[in-house]
Every structure is written in C-alpha cells, then in structure tokens.
Amino acid sequence: MEIVSFQALGAQVRGHLQDDYETLAAHKVRPALVICPGGAYRWRSPREKDPPAFEFLSMGYQVFILEYSCAEQAGECRPLRELAETVRLLRERHEAWHIDPDKIAVLGFSAGGHLAASLGALWNDPALGLTPESRPDTLVLCYPVIATRGRFAHEESARWVSGGDEALRDQLHLWDRVTADFPPTFMWHGGEDASVPPENSLLLAVELKKHGVPFEYHLFGSGAHGISTCTQEVETPEEACRAWLPLCKGWLNRRFEYTP
C-alpha cells in the first residue's frame, strides 16, 4: 500500500492507495472514496477516520481522509471549498493514483455528513466558485447533520459552520437545497440517536424522492450517535447497525459497476 499526502486549500488529505501489480490488470483503475469524519465542525473524530478507511480499502477502493477546517476556521464555507478542491484534485491526478474519475464517492459522518451533503447540493453554485469537476459521483451519509434551522438542527454544528453568519446558516439548511442534480446517495441512521435526530436523514430522503434522485436509506431500530463502524475496535459495538457496511458496499459497487 502506498500512502500519499497533499493539501487542498491548506487542508491536509491523506490517501491510501492500493498496490499496483502487472498481474492485476483488471484492478488498475479503481473507484475512490473521500472520508469526512464527524465532530460538530469543532473537531474530527478519530473513530471515523482509519477504521472506515480500512473497510473500504478492503473493497479495493482508493481511500482518502480529509482533515477539513474546524472550529473558528470552519466559517465562510471553508470546509466545503476544501472538500470540493479534494474531489477536483482526485480527478486531476486520476492517472497517477489509478482512480476512475467517474467513480468518486464522498462519505461523511455526522457533521462530516453535512459537509458531504453540502457539496452534493452546492457543487454547481457559481457564488461559491465551485465547478463541475468537484461534483461527487455518489454520497454516503452516516447519521448526517442536515438541518441547521428548526427543532431537528444540530446547534453546535450549525454555529461553527456558519461562523455566526445567519444568511450562510440558512443556505446550509440542506433540505431546502436538494435538486435533481444532487448525487445518488446512500444514507443510514441509528434510531436511538439523541444528538442528531434521525429526522435529519429521513426528511432528506423525502426530498431526494421528490426530486427523483436515486438513493437508498436505512433507519435502524437501535443505534446511538457516533458509532462509526459499530465494532468493539471503535468502542461502539452495535450489531444491528453494523449491517450498514455490507449494505453500503453492495450499493456502491452496483452504482459503480465495480467487482472488487
């Protein structure tokens, strides 16, 4: 395995690349996955970095972890611009890193899910200076923050990402930003999540359905917040929710027509 490191507008990105052998010609060009860990835009949770990265590495994906800006640095859409630049750079460098430029997914947990969904909603917003090269081909949203207003909002995430700008907070209320151009999306949520209510993902699913966006959604009967891969390794064992991984892997491979 090769580890690469680069910066996207100052944010550090670490990539884990599969070894390339002449005898594995069928696997030389692979899908890529960018992981955005959660942490309320205040920090980035370690349990949502390497453990899920290793899961998708085992599928034969090229996997990248984005250390996006947090806390006082999270305003003015800085994390969104960093993620957009990361996706753009993966496409630009796809040959060197053996990536299929048409098979780039972004996966986000909690506030990282809000970040991923923000790029899905706003990738073609000219006011933000984003370009089509930054559009993810698919999204994976794990117990995502979607609401920045109202009873289901995650207040800490909303405060940090808006930087106190009320107009920006409104813009990042993502139920209102779904269009037919939103990328195909896989979502899941634990039914016992008291930090980010499941209505965040449930009502996003309603909007995706309304706009004809392909999606798959799983709301489990159990599962609290921040459970990542749902194993003892990350100290959040949750057998029922653990099913999100094989479900997601199958969905991604079908979307990408990829057989690892």
Beta strands, then each sheet from edge to edge (+ up, - down):
strand 1: 2-8
strand 2: 11-17
strand 3: 30-36
strand 4: 62-67
strand 5: 99-109
strand 6: 138-142
strand 7: 185-190
strand 8: 215-220
sheet 1: 1+ 2- 4+ 3+ 5+ 6+ 7+ 8+
end
